[in-house]
Amino acid sequence: MATVLDTVTQRKSARTGRLKKRFYSDKFYVDTVRALLVTESYRETEGEPIVIRRARALEKILDNIDVRIHADELIVGCQNASSPRSANVFPEMATYWIERELDDFETRPQDKFIVTKKAKEDLLSIFPYWKGKTLHDHMLSNMPEDTREQLLRDHPAVFGWCAYQNGVGHISQDHEGVIKKGLARIRDEAGEHLRKLDLTVAENIEKALFLRAVVITSNAAIRFGRRYAGEARRLADLEPDPVRKRELMRIAYNCGRVPEHPAATFHEAVQFCWFLELITQIETNGVSISPGRFDQYMYPYFRRDRDEGRLTRDEALDIIECFWIKLSEMVILYDKITASFIANFSMGEHINLGGLTAGGEDATNELSYLCLQAQMDTGLMQPNLSVRVHRNSPQRFLAEAARVVREKNAIPQFLNDELFIPSMTERGIPVEEARNYCGVGCDEMCIAGKTGGDLFAYISMAKVFELALNNGRCRLCGKQMGPETGDPARFTSIEQIQDAFEKQMAFFNRHAAICMNTEALVHRKVMPVPFLSSTLKGCIERGTDMTGGGTDYYWTSLIAIAGMSNVGDALAAIRKLVFNEKKIGMAELMKALDKDFDGYEHIRQMLIHRAPKFGNDLDEVDLLTKQAVDTAYRESQKYRDPRGGKLISSIWPAYLTVTAHVQFGLSVGATPDGRHARKALNDGISPVQGMDLSGPTAAMNSLVKIDQSVSTGGMIYNMKFSPASLAGEENLERFVNLIRTYFDKGGGQVQFNVTSAETLKNAQEKPDHYKNLMVRVVGYAALFVELSTAVQDDLIERTQYTAV
């Protein structure tokens, strides 16, 4: 393929440079326009069916928010009228925490926002209307009391409120089909199904309401595009520069066509894709609304424009890079605690490159390389870019992806087709569909356009283990949280500890399942998403919203686990030092943990330095870690996703902690691996920070002893290399081969930071000098200086390898 880049290089685009400069200077404001409009709409539609109210609310917003086109943009559309990196407010989701934290947004540790005096007045004026009416209010009233108590504890083992006061997400729409059809055709299909319904059949009444809602939201989205077309024409009339005038007229033409009509050009198709992302975010307030296999469904438009002389390579790159910047502009407003679990406005807008075609051939194309080039040029945290790897992936493509990681740090990550495709086919997904999987969010797997959004709850495995070693009582506050599973001072074998751990894990898995089932019930009752549903296959045909089971598959509901490596290390330390070598008495160990090792430093040092650690290819600890993971998996399989679909599937565990490992660590007492109370847990499936001291190959060998194929919900593995270790082409080749070897042995996903602890420490001290320093957190990338000190410290403490 002669036109494919031989080497991905840093291209100096003046447009991209100016857009990035503005991006870094943008202020974070809380914007209240959407909040005021949705409140006005809800007041106007009191008494109407909820799906119609949701459709009318989106219509009100899209018809009335300001449309703004900023200088240099080729892809247009903003979620509000403030600066592009401002956040909307979704009062229908929750207001209690906004009232409580309204004066703290500018000073809180993570995700700070400016709230103007006018914004505070606006919000305070609408809060009374929403009392008792929000998604969160309905969650509280529908959730069983004992589960609610677990979620509200000061030191919880289960956390789920991020999903209970925010919209659905972790989904990839049918971008290919929708962009080919246009929303006018989708509207007409909904209308045709509506006309065919026999309304004497009771269940069809509800279907008719949903289809009416689709017609409303489709028309609203079409008008939204036309509003941008009108704004572009207005600006073109005022524009003195002939080059920018032509660009604005092109934008006007594009927005006059899409999203109403099928895209005809590459530029139109990318604009259509952005409108889908933007409108869905305005409707749902969900994270991880992912553009999916962008290089596959966009390639026909790109190739046709190139062949017919309408598009140069540099013009295509400018369009892609404008889209990349748009994805990075999107932010979300979380409460203080949720922000600490999902730090730095992580939107999880996941794009997948490469992989296999439905027919089993390599899918890499010229656009795959151009997307890597766009990432090299922009160097921003969105999209969350993944490279899908299989045995026939071109070595050159993987080398170019590795080059971007080395030069720009953190993005892309790598996914193993040879593991994830069989994982899905074993559950009943046809192989042609499984080959078309895409990662969403961090790296949860779905079939684009056919899978409903994920349900989420977090379990702190380390907290569960703490309770197993304290007869179900919290070591920090003394309250009984879990079942009584025996006095640990009387335990005489590792099997007794494992038995207590299994009983505690069963107890909290049950609460996590109740948590997610409540979420599914309440979203269906009070927060349907007719626009999002119309962009998924099956919903219009079934006349059913996505939240009610309209899509083909619902098999990615997740229980995200935090602290598995801490648990494995703790089990190994107890078995060796307490039961085998009898260096420490069990009662003495419990006292040391109660005191957070105060007066017991000698015991802590033994636990750290004389016990094996996960991540060093040592069976004596790796297999104990595997057993703990297997326990979590086995317990999760007792429960079912409540939404239906073609597959009746279990709730799958996921090991993608986002930054929950830091927040959960604050709620966990001292642990027998030598960790102090309230310190961060391990991230994802990575070894405990600083404990994998035998090199990257040994660490990978430990990880593949865990069966990663059963966790389609995602397993995140972070590695940190020094910049010098990847310098030069030979080291880059070794780096690619390391990834391939890990995948050949059964690894599912891996991601990298290529930086030094010294650089990160310097960035802490002089943040103004490191505004564009991007790092891989857990499953997503972020600007280092925008992270809280606790998350920054966690990144600094991770093991750094000095050789591949």
N, C-alpha and C positions, 0 to 999 in steps of 0.2 A: 504494500500500500504506500506508494511513493509520497503521498501528501501527508502521511502521518509524521508527527514530530519525531525526529531521531533522539532528541534530548529535550526534556521539559526544562525551560529556562525562565528566569524572571524577566517578564516582558514589561517594559516601561510604557504604560498607557497613561496619557495625560488625564483622560477622563476618569479612569479608575483611581488615579492618584488624588484627584480633586474630591471624588466621592468618599474616598477613605479618610481624607483630611476632615471633611465635614462629619463623617461618622464618629471619629474620635472626639470631636468637639461638641457633639450633640448632648444636650442635657436630658436627664431623666425626670419627666414630670408625671404626675397623676392627672390624667385628662378625664373630665367629667361629662363630656358631651354625650357619649353613649349612655352613661348612667341616667342622665336626664331624659333622653329619648325613650329608653326602654321602660322607664317608670311612667312616662306619659302614655305610652302604648298600652301598658298593662292596665292603667286606669280606664282607658277607652274601651278595652275589651273584656271588662269584668263580666263574668257569667258565661263567656264563650268557651268552647272546648279548648283544652290546653294546647293541642297541636296547632290550632288556628291562631291562638294567642302568640305562640312562639313564632309562627310565620309572619304575623302582623308586626311583631316587635322587630324582626330583622328587616322587614319592609320599611318601617319607620326610620330605622337607623340608616339604611343604605340610601334612602331618599333625601335625608336631611343632614348627614355629616358633611363637613366641608371636603371638597375634592381639591387636592393640592398636588402640583407637579413641581418638583424641585429642579434646580439647575443641573444640567448634564445627564439627567435620568433618561434612559431609554425604555425601562420597564417602570410603570407608574402605578400608584395606588398606595394609600396610607390608611392605617386603622383609626387615626384620629387627626385632629387639626393642630396639635402641639408639635413639638419636635419629633422627628421620625422614631426616636427611641423612647417615646413616652408610652405609658400603659393605660389601657382602658379599665374602667371599673364595671363589674358585673354584679349589680346589687341583687339580682334575682338568684344568684348563687349563695351569697352570704354577705351580711353587713355587720355582724356583731364584732368581728375582729377589726374591721376598718374603723368603727367607732372607738374601739379600745386602743388602737395603735395610731390614730390619726395624727397625733402630735409627735410620733416617734419615727416616721418614715425617713426623715432626713438624717437621723443619728443612729439608726439601728446598725448592727454589725454587718449585715449582708443585704445587698440589693437596695440601696438607698434611693429614695425618690424625693423630688421637690414637690411640696403641696402648697399652692398659693392660698392666700386668704380667700379669694373668690372660690377656689376649688373646695375648700373646707365648708364654706357657706352653702355651696351647691349640694354637697353630700349630706350635710346635716339637715337640709330641707327635705330630702327624700327618704331618709332612714325610717321615719315613723311609718310610712306606707308599707314598708317591707317587713315589719314585725310579724313573725309567725308565718310568713309566706315563702321564705327562701328555701332553696335546695337543702341547705344545712338544717333549717328548722324541721323539714320533712324527714331528713335522715335521723335526727334525734328522736322524733316521735315514732318512727317506724322500727328503730333498732332495739333489740332486746336489751333490757337494763344491764344484765351482767356483762355483755359485750361492750356496751357504752362505757361502763365503769372501767374496763380494761383500757380503752382508748384514751380516757381522760386522766389516767394515773400520772403522777409526777415523774415516775421512772418507768415508762411503759415497755412492755415486751412486744406489743402490737401497735402499729401506727397506721391510720388510714384517712386522716382528715383532709389530706391534700386532694383526694378524690371526692370527698363529701361536700366540698365547697367550691369545686371547679368542674368544668365541663369534661365531656368524654374526649379521649384522644388516643394516641398510640395506634394510628390507623394510616393506611395509604389508600387513597381513592382510585377510582378507575380513570386515571388521567388519560390513558390512551383512548378509551371509548368516549369519554366526555368531550375531549378536544376534537375528536373526529365528528361527533354529532352536533355540538353546539347546544346551548341551553334552550333554544326555541324548540328544538326537536324533543328534548327531554320533557319540556312543558307539555308539548302536544301529545307525547306518549302517555303522560299522566292523565291528561284530559280524556284520551281515548279509553284508557282503563276505567276511568271514572264513569264514562257514559255506558260502559258495558256491565257495570255492577247491578246485580239484582238486589235492590234495597229492601225487598221483603225478607231477605236473609239477614238475620240480626248482626252477624259478624261483619257484614259488608258496610254497615253504617260507619263503623270505626275506620274501615279502609277508605271510605269516601272522604272522610275528614282528612286523613293523611294525604290523599291525592290532591284535594283542594289546597292543602298547605304547600305541596310541591309546586303547584301552578303559581301560587302567590310568591314564593321565594324565587322561583325561576324568573318571573317577570321583574321582580325587584332587582335581581342580579343583572339582568339585561339593561335595565335603566341605569344602574350604577356604572356599567361600562360606558353607556352613552353620555353620562355626565362627565366622565373623564375625556371623552372625545370632544365634547363642547368646551371644556376647560383648555384642552390642547389647542383647539382652533382659536380661542380667545388670546392665548399667549402667543400663538404664531402671528396673529395680526399685529401684536405689539412688539415683536422681536426684530431688532435691527440687523442682527447677524444672519446672513443668508444660510449658513450651514445649520445653525440651531433652528432657524425657521423651517427648513426642510425636515429636520428631525421631529419637530413638533407636529408638522402636518402628517408625517408618517405615524406618529403616535395617535393622532386624531383618527386616521384611517383605521389603524389597528383596533382601537377601542370602539370604533363604530361597527366593527365586525364581530369582535369577540368581547364577551363570551356568548353573544347571541347566536352567531353562526359558527360553522366549523372553521378551524384555522386553515389558512391556505399557504402560509409562509412560516419559516422558522421563527421570525420575530413575533408574528401573531401567536404562534403556539406557546412560546415562552410567556408572553403577556397573559394568555389564557390560563396557563399553569399558575401564574402568580395571583390572578383573580380568584382561582379556586382556593388557594392557600389563604388569601386575605379574607375573603368572605366567610370561609369556614371558621377562621379564628374569631371574627366578629360575632358569629353566631354562637360558638361553643365555649370559648375560653379554655380550650383543651390544648395540651402540649403534644408534641410528637405527631403533628399532622404532616405526614412525610410525603415528599414528591416521588419517592420510589425509584424505579429504574429509568431515570431521566435519559440516560444515553441510549436506551432502547426505543422508547416511544417518541423521542424527539428526532431520532436519526433520520427517518424518512423525509421530514421537512428540511432538515439541514442538507441532506444529500441532494434533494431535488433543487433547492436554491443554489447550491454550489454548481451542480451540473448545468443549470440554466443561466448561470452568470449573474444571479441576483445578489449573491452574498460572497464576500471574501472571508478568508480565515480570520483576519483581524476584526472584521465587523461582527462575525459570529462570537468571537471572544469578548468583545465589548458588551454584547447582549447578555452573554452568560454571566459576565462579571457584574453587570448591573443587577441581574437576578440574584446572584450570590449576596450582594450587599443588601438587597431587599430582605432576604431571608435572615440576615444578621441583625437588621434593624428591629425585628419583631421582639417585643418583650412582654412579660406577663407579670401581673401584680399578685404576689403571694403574701400571706401573713408571715410574721417574723419566724415562727417555728418551721413552717413549710419551706420558706426561703433557705433556712439552714439545712434542710434535707435535700433541696434541689438548688444549689447555689449558682448565682450569676445568670439569672434569667434563661436558664437552659430551655430552649424550645424544641429541641430534638427533631428538627426538620431534616430528616434522613434521606440522603440520595445514595443509591447503589450504582456502582460501575462494574462492567465486565460480567463475569459469570457465564452461565450457559443459556442457550436458547431453549425454547420448549422442545425442540427436536434433539437436544443434547449436543449441539455444536457450540464452539466457543463464541461468545457474544461480543467480544471486544471489537470496537470499531473506532473510526477516527474521532468521533465525538467523545469517546471515553478518554482519549488523550487530551482533547481540548478542555474537558472538565478538570483534569489534573492541572493543566496550564492555568486555568482560571483560579484554582486554589493556590497555586504558586504565586499568582499576581496579587490576589486579594489578601490571603493570609488571615482570614477572619474565622470566627468560631462556627458559623453556619455557612452552608449546610453541614450537618454531621455526615461526612463523606465516608463511604465504605467501598473497599475493593473486594469483590467476590472472587475467590480463588478456587480453581479446580486443577486436576492433574495436567490439563492441556492449556492452562492459562499462559499466554505468551510471556516468556522470561523478561522481555524488554518492557512490557507493560507493568509488570510487578516492580521492575527496577525503577521505572519512572515514578511509580507510586511511592516507593521507598525514598527516592530522591526528594520528593515533596515533603515527606515526613522529616527527613534530615534537615532540609533547608528552612522549612516553615514550622516544624514541630507540631505534633499532636494529631494532625489530620493528613491522610485518611487512616482509618482502622482497616483490619483485614478479617473477612469472614470465610469459613470453610464450606464450600459447596458439597464436598464429599461427605461431610457430617450432617449438614442441615437438610439436604434433600432427602436422604434415606430416613431421617428422623420424621419427616412429614409424611412420606409415603407409607411408613409403617403404621401411621394413624389413619390411613384411608384416603389421603390426598392423592389424586391421580398424578402420575409422574410428570406429565406435561405441565400441570399447574405447579407442582412442587419446584420444578426447575425455574419457574418464574417468581419464586419467593423474593421478598425484599425485606431488609431490616428496617424497622421503624424505631423511633426514639433512640435508645442506647443501642441495642441490637436484638430486640424482640422480633420474631419472625412472623410474617403474615403473607397471605396471597393478595396482592394488590387488587382492590376493588371488590373483594369477595369475603373479607374477614371483618367482623365487627370489632370495635375498639376494645382495648384491654381494660380489665378491672384490676385495681391494685390494692394491696395491703402489704406493709412491711412487717417482718418478724425479726427481732434481734435474737439471733441464735446464741450470742454471747450472754444476753440477759436470761434466756431460757436455761442455759447451762449454769449461770449463777444461781438460779432458783433451784436447780437440781442439786446443787451443793449447799443449799440452805433450807431444805425442807419446804420449798415453795415460798419462802419469805424474801423480800427485797433486802439486800445487804446494806443499801443506802438509807432506807427509811424504816425498815423493820416491819412493814405491812405484809400481810399474807396476800400474795398475788396468784400463786398457782396451787395445785393440789399438794397435800403433804405426801412426800415420797421417801421419807426416812431421814433419820439423823445422820448426816454424812460422817460425823466423827466415829460412827460405829461401822461404816463401810469397810470391808476387808478385801475387796477385789475391784478391779476396773469394771467388771461386768455389772456390779451393783450400781456404779455411777452411770454407766450407759443405760441401764434399765430406768433409773430415775430421770435421766435426760429424755428418754423416749416418751415417758409418761407426761413430762412437762411439754414436750414438743407436740404431742397429740392434743393436749389441752389448748395450746395457743394456736395450733393449726385450725382447730374447730372455730375459735373466735375469729380468726382471719377469714375463714370461709363465710361465716355469718356476716362479717363486715362487708365482703364483696357481694354477697347475695342481696344484702340491704341496699347497697349502692345500685345494683342492677334494677331492683324493684322501684326505687325512688326515681331514678333517671327516667325509667319508662313512664311513670305516673306524672311527673311534673316537669321534665326537661327534655322532651323529644327534640330531634334535630332534623327537621324536614329538608333543609338545603343539603347538609352533609349526606343524608340518606339518599337523596336524589342522584348523588354522584357515585353511588355504590351499586353494584349489580344485584338484582333481586328484589330490592325494596319496592320499586314501582310495580313490578310484576306481581308481588305478593300484597301490595297495598299496605305495607307494614314499615314503620319507622325502624331504623337501625337499632334503637334502644329496645324495641319490642321483639327483635328476632328476625328482621327483614333480610339479612344477608345470608349467604350460604354457610359460612363457618364462624363459629365462636369457640375457639380452642386455644386462645392465648391469654386467658385470665391468669394473673400472676400473684404469687406470694413471694415478694422479694426478700431475700435472706441476707442478714448482715452478721459478720463475725465468725464465719466458719473456720478460718485458719487459726484464730485465737482459741477456738474450742479444740481443734485438733492438737495444737501445741500444748494446751492445758491437760488434755487426756494423756498425752505422751509423757509429760512431766510427772504427773501423778503415778502413772504405771511404773515408771523407772525409779523415781526418787522415793516414793512412798511405799509401794507394794513390792517392788523387786529388790531394790538396794536398801530400803528401810533407812534412808538418810534423814527423812522427815516423817514425823508422825502425822496421821490424818487429823487428829484433834489440834495439833500444833499448827498445821497448815490452815485450818479453819480460823484459828485465832489471828494468824498473820493476815489473812484476807480481811477479817473484820477490822483490823487496825490499819488497813492499807499499807502493810509492811512497816509501819512505824515501830521501831524496836526489833524488827525482823528482817533487816536488810540482808543479813547473811542467807536467809532462806530465799529471798528474792533473787539474789545473785546465783544461787544454785539452780533455781528454776529457769533462769535465763541462759546460763552458761554450761550447765551440766546435763541438760535435757535436749533431745533432738528437736529440730524445728522443720515444719512443713516448708518445702521449697528447696530442699537440698538433696533430693532423690534418696531419701531414707525410708524404707518400708515401715520401720517401727513407728513413725509418726504419720506418714502418708496414708497408710491403711486405716488408721484411727480417724483421720480427717475424712476419708472416703466413707467410713461407716456413719459418721455424723451427717454427712451430706445425704447418704442413702436413707437415713431416718427421716429427714425433712421431705425427701421425695416420696417415700412410702406413705407418710401421713397425708401429704397433699392429694394423693390419688384416691382418697376416700370420698372426695367431694367433687361435685359436678358443676360445670358452668350452667347457670339457670336459664340462659336465653335461647337454647335450642340450636337450630341450624342442622345441616346435614350430618355433622358428627356430634355424638353425645360424648363430650370429652371431659377429662379430669381437669382440675385446676393445677396448673403447672408451676413449680417453683422457679424463681429466677434469682441469679446471683449478680445483680446489677444495682449496687447500693446507692447510686448517684452520690450525694454527700451524706447519706443517712449514717454511714459508718462513723462519721465525726459526731453527728448529733446523738445517735444512739450510744456512742461511747460515753457521753456525759451522764447517761442513766445507768451505766453498768459499773458495779463495784470492782475492786481488785480481782484479778483472775489468776489462776495457777500457772499461766505462762510467764508470770513476772510483770505483767502489765499493771500499772497503777490505776486506781479508780478514776473514772471520768475521762480517761485518755481515749483517743480514737481507736476504733477497731480496724481490722484489715479491710481493704476495699475489694469489692467484688469477690473473685476467687483468687486474688493475689495473695502471696505469703504475707505474714505480718511484717510491717515496715522495718527494714534493716535486718531481718532474720534470714533471708535467702542469700547466704554468703558463699555458695559454691559455684556461682556462675549461672548464666542464662540457660544453658542446656540442662543442668541439674534441676533448675526451677521448673522448666517445662516438663521434665520427666516426672516430677512430683504431680503436676497438674493433670497429666493425661491418665493417671491412675484413677481419677474420678471419671465416671461415665458422663461425658458432657452431651452426648446425643439425646439424653432424656430431657434436657432443659432447653427446649425451643423458646422458652420464655427469655432466655439470654444468660450468658455467662461472660462477665467482663474481666479480662486479664490485662493489667497494666504493667508495663516494663519501662524502666528508665535507663537510657544509655548516655554516656558522655559524648559530646560532639566529636571528640577526637576518635572515638571508637568506630565511627561511621565515615570517617574522612577517606576520600579516595574511592575509585571505582572498585577495587578489589574488596574493600570492606563492605561496600554497598552490595556487591554480589553475595558475600557471606551472609549479610543481613537478610536478603531475600531467601537464601537457602535455609537459614534458621527458621524463617516463617514456614516454608514448605515442609521442613522436617517436623516441626511441631504439628502441623495439620496432618501429615502422613501418620503420625502416632495417635491422633484422635483429639487434637485440640480444635476448638470451635471458633474462637475469636481471640484476637490479640491487638493491642494498641500500644503506642509508645510516646514517651516524652524523651526528646533529645536535648538535654540541657544539663546544667550542673547545679548542685546545691548552692554553690557560691553565687551563681547568677541569680537564683531565686532569692537568696538572702539579700543581695544587692537591690533587687527589685522591691523587696519589702521596705528597705531603708530609703530608697529614692524612686518612688512610684512614678513620678513625672518623667523619669528617663526611660521607663519601660512600659509605656502605655500600650504598645502593640505586642507585648510578650504573651503568646498564647500557650496554654498548657492543657494537657489531657487530664481531666479530673477522674470521673468514673463513667464511662459510656458516652461522654460528651466533652467538648473542649470549651475553654473559657479564657477570657483575658485575666491573667494572673493578678493584676493590680485591682481588679474588681471583686476579688474573692476576700472573704473574711480572713482574719489572721489565723484562726483555727484551721481552716482549709488550706491556707498557704503553708502552715507548719507541717500538715500532713503530707503535702507534696514534697517538701524539703526532706522529710524523714524517710521517704521511700528509698529502697536500695538502688544505688546507681552502678551500672555495669561499665567497666572500662574497656571491655573487649567483646566482640561478637562471638 
